[in-house]
Amino acid sequence: MKASEDCRSVWMAQGRNGGRWRAFKISAVAAACMLSSAAYAQASGGNSSDATLQNGQPSTLSAAEPATTSLAPVVVSAGREKETATSPVDGYVAKQSATGTKTDTPIVETPQSISVITADQMQAQAVQTVGQALRYTPGVIGEEYGGLNTTIDYFVVRGFPNQFPFVDGLSTETYFTLLAPAVNPYGLERIDVLRGPASVLYGQNIPGGMINLVTKRPTDDPIHEVSFDAGSYGEVGGRFDLSGPVTSDGTLLYRLTGDLGITGSQVDFQTDKHFYIAPALTWKPSADTTFTLLSHFSYRNSSYPTADLPAIGTLYPGPNGARIGTNVFDGEPDFNEIRRTEESIGYEFEHRFNDWFTVRQNVRYTHVNLDEDIVGNEDLEDDNATIDRYAYAAQASSDIFTVDNQAQFKFNTGPLQHTALVGFDYVHSIDRWAENDATSVPSLNLYNPVYGSGPITLGGIDYSVEHHVDQSGLYAQDQIRFGKLVATLGVRQDWANTEEFDRLAGQTDQSNTAQRFTYRAGLVYLFDSGFAPYLSYATSFQPGLGDTFDGSALKPTTGQSVEAGIKFQPPGQKSFAMLSVYNMLQKNVVEPDFDHPEGNFVVQTGGVRVRGVELSGVADLGAGLSLTAAYTYMDGAITASDQGFVGNQPVNVPHNMASLWLDKTFQQGWWKGFGVGGGVRYVGSQFGDEANTLKMPSVTLYDAAVHYDIKHWRFSVNAQNLFDRIYVNCQAEDYCAYGLRRTVIGRATYQW
């Protein structure tokens, strides 16, 4: 290479393209120029500064230097761009997250417990739902109702149930859980699990924490992937993920992700057909401005899963010691059906004015439409074998609009370095539900089911409501660094209103208005060794939802949490470990009003306390070995109850949970490209009701994987619940479901 003329032309070309090197995107020729210039200066005995940049251009070589010089070729490898809170992550270990601070912050500096499930981990475990992706996460039960329901995910975080995940940091709150978002895990770049109250940044939320689903975004580096699945119960499916630059200068990027398939179930007559597509576009007119359009459309047609079997016959023996079969369907094959569509569109905008001032605006609108025809269990008859059944046909929809405006400031005050954030967010949610209840439904013997034994007669619309949820919040946060000490302080004021409107009566049944101030404070100390002890205190709130018998307003449900722990991220290694202890309290919990059961009314006298310990670790150890491990101890108690349950254990709060997943890919020899993986999940005994009469025994489940990589192909086979352990999950005496039995999924993936 000619170290003068050829390199000068490269630098001039770079100058014409903006005069600025893009991080980790330097061309091989330009990089070679830098290295060769330095190498030439050293070889000629000249001053090294002769080969450095001056005012953004290479220095002129002296006339004494030869015009041409032959140097050894320089090999430059281009790495992936610097990891951000939304970018792809190589392997299992993420270092950045914005979920805990709304700023792109190292996880080790956030004074709360955070876990990240990366796309690589989800692929290795062949997860089919968000709930399955959460199986190896500390403090989380990802399949609260046994995992059979593919329409919506139900999960519990630190003992507190939550059916409304955040998507890209924006709320999805609505009244009916069936109208909550159903995001395909293949469309996710990662899942962030923030444990502990998050209301100071996000408004209404449970004290246990939040699940933030981070969707895939366009990438600078091209991605081309297609895969095909086949599995248990007749599963057949395909998916694709395409991304990269649209223009040669990289100012316009695209991504298109899709997934479609059909599968059966361990339950008779239950099928699931799904389609998902997510187009995304990023425009970067300058290095300081980014606009990303995010959208998705999904359609699902499935039979309603059997999740309402009686405890007698599932959790406990039935007549003559018999058990209801795991394949038994308690609905009607020609009636039960759910048809659900979801459309969402939004954007993320960011502009950096200078080194200290940046603004962002994130917006999303989501519409969900639902039609369902349901036959289910109403009550177990005296013979403990036959159930009376209910039936209805419902039409429902929801519209959710969310916007989050942020201004970020970076500045110093003496020795203190500040990253300050001020924001205002707004959520507007409307859902509608109209229902035709049946006047007659035939009963069903669960041990000898005969379907179609009588007509299902539907009456006219006898239930039609509309719910409004409005919340606006003003928040401020300051991340203050003093040497190795990092403090995070935040405050927020919320204004919330919830309303239920009876469309048949033409009147408002319930209206709740609340204002709430929440706050948090946390400290982290960053040792050079990678250890980072932390301490935090935070509060939370949720507006009251439901109807009281006398029409009185509901108070906000409030929570508070104290948490301490230590994080460990060894310098130069891809591993992360965390130990945390916490104590959480929730007040004004809404409970069913058993004194007036005919109207589905609620009372608000409940209180719950959960304290515990969590230990977790995730690592990419090199040589193709990755692992994730977790242990959770929880001690929960009902502290206030109008139903006499004080002192009892809350629902879905096992004392112990543990998990371990290992995956090894051989790097050389005859076994090169071949890999095996295996995992074990343990969930301790827990109760399925607040009266503590339904005790679910502990369960240990095993997973396994075999995969082989060759050239552009990856072939894999995953088995979940490998030894086909049968277990039961109950949420009430007549609301039990069998957990997922053994499923095997084979997948072939081609990348180019």
Secondary structure, DSSP 8 states (H G I E B T S, - for coil): --TTHHHHHHHHHHHHTTS---TT---HHHHHHHHHHHHHHHHTT--GGGGSEETTEE----TTS-S-----------------SSS--SSS---EESTTTSS-EEGGGSSSEEEEEEHHHHHHTT--SHHHHTTTSTTEES-TTTT---SS--EEETTEEE---EETTB----SSGGGS----GGGEEEEEEEES--HHHHSS--TTEEEEEEE----SS-EEEEEEEEEGGGEEEEEEEEEEESSTTSSEEEEEEEEEEEE--SSTT--EEEEEEEEEEEEEEETTEEEEEEEEEEEEEE------B-SBTTTB--GGG----TT---S-TTT-EEEEEEEEEEEEEEEE-SSSEEEEEEEEEEEEEEEEEEEEEEEE-TTSSEEEEEEEEEEEEEEEEEEEEEEEEEEEETTEEEEEEEEEEEEEEEEEEEEEEEEE---EETTS---SSS--EEEEEEEEEEEEEEEEEEEEEEEEEETTEEEEEEEEEEEEEEEEEETTTTEEEEEEEEEEEEEEEEEEE--TTSEEEEEEEEEEEE---S--TT------EEEEEEEEEEEE--TTSSEEEEEEEEEEEEEEEEEE-TTSGGGT-EEEEEEEEEEEEEEEEEEEEETTEEEEEEEEEEEEEEEE-TTS-TTS--TT--SEEEEEEEEEE--SGGGTTEEEEEEEEEE--EESSTTS--EE--EEEEEEEEEEEETTEEEEEEEESTT----EEEEETTEEEE----EEEEEEEEE-
